[in-house]
């Protein structure tokens, strides 16, 4: 698993989404919340972005993606 953290412009490019749609997806539970990487900086773990893109490509529905988001965020606690 990669421990690379991607900043917002990279995540938006990889996802092909606008900033407002990206944050709406987070609000609706369709994408993981950002992690703090500084006082005013956030990012997303690369493996989470890749897993969520793979789920979209595989045709997973919104409920399946929400379940994946819950699992990914729970895994954050077990990494340390």
Secondary structure, DSSP 8 states (H G I E B T S, - for coil): ----EE-HHHHHHHHT--HHHHHHHHHTTSS---EE-SSS-EEEEHHHHHHHHHHHHTT--HHHHHHHHHHHHHHHHHH-
